Amino acid sequence: MGGLAKWVMNKRLNAIIGVMVFGLIPMMFWLAAAILGLVVLRKGVKEGIPVLAWGCLPALVLWVIQGDATALMVLVDVMLLSYLLRSTMSWSWVLLAGSFLAVVSTLLQPVLMADVLNLAVSLVQRVLSSEGVDVPDQSVIFNQAVMAISIFQVVIAVISLFLARKWQAGLYNPGGLRAEFHQLRLPIAFSLVLGGMILIGESLGGSFIVLSQAAIPALVLPGLALVHGVLAKKEIGVVGLIAFYLVGFFVLNVYFANILVALCVIDSFVDIRSRIQGKASNSSDS
């Protein structure tokens, strides 16, 4: 991966070739988006626009032939989010903007991907019928499919941006992304906005549920960053992370995301990491 990033940064033509090639390979559009993100993060929007334009060609072909605009949407999202990260140097803004992009995407999906969504609805209805389960109304399944695809696209865009930032740090600032992630903490205002989206979505239900679904990933990631940051400060290492994820996925299960959301909101108010002494500090005090 590091070799690919270095090759892409050599000249614009390499970046264009990389975006187009990976855009044409099925299920590899996230790598094309990461290349675009790297170009924008390092060289700016002016250099990124031609790469985006050429990268959109295979994405448009897939959209026209298959009716799937996922690759196109992810590329556009990464372009916007990478510009935002370059301008603000803040992952908090990226996560907040990503939540709003997910909401906006739910308005666009029925227009951009109507055939794919209808196919997904018919498949779900068929599976539920074969299992002898009560089949929900078609509009309910359709709305759930729209939300799932919209959130999936933004999550993939954020993951691609993380990969792009990892490449950038590896080439020009080794260890930079690790430090950024360990210090990721949402400002109080951001936590309140995202928390409000969850409350509104869960309270009103229906089409408003997209607000809560879009906000949850933006609160979960800083919760994970808090745990990673605390473990790194205590120098617990990989064993601690493995134990954390095993307990989270297999013991806490469905409550895992809720706990991370709560940790994120609490951290916004009290800054937990600043209140925890590192292992080196404890050794010097003793």
N, C-alpha and C positions, 0 to 999 in steps of 0.2 A: 504493500500500500504506500509506503514511504517513497519507493521508487516511482510509482505512478504520480504522486503529488509533485515530486521534483521534476519529472518530465513535463507535466502540465504547466508548471511555472516557467519553463524555458522560453516559450513563446505562445502567442495567442492561437496560432494554428493548431498546436498540440492540444490546447484546451478545447477547441472546437471539435477536433477529431474525437477526443475522449468523450465529450458530451453526446455527440451523435452516435458513436458506436455503442456506448452503454445504454443510450436511449432506445436503440433498436433491439437490444437483447432482452427477451422477456424477463420481467421481474428484477431488472438491474437498473431501473430508472433512478433509484435512490443513490446509486453511485454517480450517475450523471449529474444529479442535483448537488451532490457533495463537491464535484469538480467545479460546478458553477459557483457554489458558496465559497470555495477557496479563492477563486479569481476575484470575486467581489470583496471578500475580506482583505485580501492582500493588495489588490490594485484599484479597487473602487468600482462604482457603478458604470462609469464611462467604458471601462474595459470589459465589464460584465455583460453589457447590453448585446454586443455582437455574439457572445457565447450563448446567451439566452435565446437569441433569435434563431441561431442554427440548431440549438438543442430542442427548440420547439417544433422543428420540422418533423422528426420521427414521432414526437408526441402527438402532433396533429394527424399524422398518418394513422397512428393507432386509434385515435379518437374517431376518425372518419370510417375506418374499416371495422373496428370492434365496438365502437360506441363508448369506449372507456377513456375518460378524460383524466384519470388519476395521475399519470406521468406529467401531463401538462399542468395540472393544478399544483403538484409538488414542486415543479420547477419554478413556477410563479411565486409560490409561498417562500421558497428558499431565497429567491432573489430579494423579496421584500424583507425577510427576516435577517438575511446577511447584511443588507444595507443598514438595517436598524441596529444590529450588533456592532457594526463598524462605526456607526455614528455615535452611539451611546456608550459603547463598551460595557453594556449591562445585559446579563442574561435575564434579569427580572423583566425588562421591557420586552424581550423576545418572548418570554412565556405569556405575558399579558396580551401582547399582540397576537400570539398564536391562538389564544382562546377566542379572541374576537374574529380571527380569520376562520376558525371552525364554525362559528355561528353564521358568518356571512356565506360560507360554503354550503350550508344547509339550504340556503335560498337559491343557490345556483345549481345544485345537483339535479333537481327535477328537470331542469332545462337542458343541462349538459349531458346527463347520463340516464335519460328516461328509459331507454331500451334495456340497459344493464339492470337498472333498478326493478323494472317489471319482471325481468327474467329471475332476479333474486327472489322476488315476492312469490312467483309461481313455484320456484324450487322449495322454498320454505313451507309453503302451503302443502305441497305434495309430500314432503317429509313428515310434517306433523300429522297429516291425514293417514299416512301409512303406519304411524306409531299409535294411532288411535287417540291422539290428543285433540282437545277442542281447538279448532283453528281460529285465531283472532281475525277481526275484520281486516280486509285487504289494506285499507288506509292505515291501520295501526302498524302492520308489518312494513308497509312502504315508508312510513315516517321513521321507524326504527332503523331501516336500512339506510336511509338518507343520513341520519345522525351517525351511524357506525362508520360509513364511508368517509364522511366529512372529518370526523375526529381522527380516523386512521390516516388520512392524507396529511393532516397537520402534524400528527405525531411522527410520521415518516420524515416530514420536512425538518422537524427539529432534530431528529436523529442524524439526518444528512448534514445539517449545520454543525452538529457536534463533531461529526467526522471531519468536516472541512476545517473546523477550528483545531482539531487534534493534528491534522496535517500541517496547518500553519504553525502551530506551536512546535511540532517536531522539526520543521525546517528552520525556523527563525527564533524560537523561544522555548527550548526544551523544558518540559515540566509546567508550562504556563497554563494549560487547560486544567491540569490536576489542581493547581492552586485556585483557579477560578471556581471550579466545581466545589471544592471544599469550603469556600467562602460564600457560596451562593445563598443569599438570604433575601426574601421578599421584603420591601418596605411595608410599613403598616398600611398605607393607603392601598397598595396593590392587594394585600391580603383581604382587606375589607371589601374591595370591589369583587374579587373572586369568590369570597365567602358569601357576599350578597347575591351573586349569580347562582350559587348553589341553593341558597334559601329560597329565592324566587322560583327556580326551576322545580325544586321539590315541593314547594307549597302550591303552585298553580298547576303543575303537571301538564299533560297534553303536549302541545308543541313547545311549551316553555321549558320542558325537561332538557332540551338541548343546551340551555344555559349552564345547568349543573354538570352535564356530561362534558362540556367544553372546558369548564373551570377545573375539574378534578385533576387532570394531568399536570396542569400548571401549578398545583399545590402539592402534588405527590413528589415531583422532581426535587424541589427545595427540601422536602422532608428527607428524601434519600441523601441529598447533599449534606444535610445536618448530621446524619448518622455517620456518613463517610468522614466528614470533617472531625467529628468527635473522636472516632476510632483512630484517625491519623494523628490527632493531637496527643492521644494516649499511647501512640505507637503500638497499637494492638495488632495491626496488620491484616493479612489475607485471611487468617484463621477466624478472626473476629467477624469479617465480612461474610464469610461462608456461613458461619453460625447464624448471623443476623438474617440472611436470606432464607436459610433452611427453616428457621423459626417462623419467619414472616409468611412464607408460601405454604408451609405444611402444617403449622400449628395455628397461627392467627387466621390464615386463609382469607375469607371474605372481609375480615376486619382489618387486614393489613393496610389497605389504601386509606381507610378511615383514620387509622392511627397516624399514618404519615401526614395526612392533611392536618390533623390536630397539632402534630409537632411543628409543622410549617407555620401555622398561625401563631402558636405560642412563641416560636422563635422570633417572629416578626416583632413581637412586643417586648421580649425580655433578652434577646440575643444570647442564647444558651452557650454558644462557643466561647464568648468573651468571659463567661463566668466559670469556665472549666479550665483548670490549670493543666498544662502539658506535663508529660512525664519528666522532661528535663527540668522544669521548674520545681517539681516536687523533690527531685534528687538534690538540687542546689539548696532548697530550703532546709532539708534534713542535714 
